């Protein structure tokens, strides 16, 4: 049972991060799409919940022109905007 509890906690952490990010994108009027592992998780959860796998991050796609608004609004939602080695990211 410890393994199941640890998995549930991991999923809760990722989903809480996604909820906070959604509020950020909504406040900044930024359209986005969830991509990567979390998108696969959502897709499989609806089709075959036993096939889902955990992910450690939240990947999203958005228009490059929205990055300025993202950087401005991020601190209010406890995120830090960073551009490192050609990659734009929000750090939790």
BELCORCOR-V594454 format. One record per pair of residues at least 6 apart in sequence whose C-alpha atoms are under 7 Angstrom apart, sorted by the first residue. I is the first residue (numbers start at 1). J is the second residue. If there is no record, write none. Layout:
# BELCORCOR-V594454
I | J
I | J
This chain:
# BELCORCOR-V594454
11 | 54
14 | 56
14 | 57
18 | 58
20 | 77
24 | 73
24 | 74
24 | 77
25 | 31
28 | 69
28 | 70
28 | 73
30 | 66
31 | 62
32 | 60
32 | 61
32 | 62
33 | 60
33 | 61
33 | 62
34 | 59
34 | 60
34 | 61
35 | 59
35 | 60
35 | 61
36 | 59
37 | 55
38 | 55
38 | 58
41 | 52
41 | 53
44 | 51
44 | 52
45 | 52
71 | 81
74 | 80
74 | 81
78 | 92
79 | 90
79 | 91
79 | 92
80 | 90
80 | 91
80 | 92
81 | 89
81 | 90
81 | 91
82 | 88
82 | 89
82 | 90
83 | 89
